Amino acid sequence: MRRRIQRPGRSPCGRQRLPLRPAPLYAQKDPSRLGQEVFSMGYPRDEIVFGMGYISAQTGFNGDTLAYQVSIPVNPGNSGAPLLDMNGELIGIITGRQSTSEGIAFAVKSGHLKRLLEELPKEKFNRKDLRQKNQLLGLPRVEQARKLEEFVYMVKVYN
């Protein structure tokens, strides 16, 4: 199986190396609440797609406490997309949807992801890349989406 990460409109050959900047994401410290509005951006088709929804349960599939159940449009291509609250704080990462029901999707909670990153060996991960301040707070949704768009990528898998 061959994998390729591609940003639409850019060369997929990988020859041009661009400096990586830290994403303007800030992981939420407090758990999200039932009914809290959320949004996500992903690539269920060949262009980025914005979706809105809400936290519909505090646990994921089969009561998984590491995840939320969310009511948000999720299709193949949305997995791995950020799930953000209305302040632009990262509250999770979309992991998939329930195929037997409409409108049920799941996201790993950001608190667990943050702990995982903090446990990585210092030589493998620079802690300075974890944002200490929310750079999206107070911005209109359109501006939040514009700032996040360059950090959301399409991943194509070929057999």
Secondary structure, 3 states (H helix, E strand, C coil): CEEEEECCCCCCCCCCCCCCCCCCCEECCCCCCCCCEEEEEECCCCCCEEEEEEEEECCCHHHCCCEEEEECCCCCCCCCCEEEECCCEEEEEEEEECCCCCCCEEEEEHHHHHHHHHHCCCCCCCHHHCCCCCCCCCCCHHHHHHHHHCCCCEEEEEC
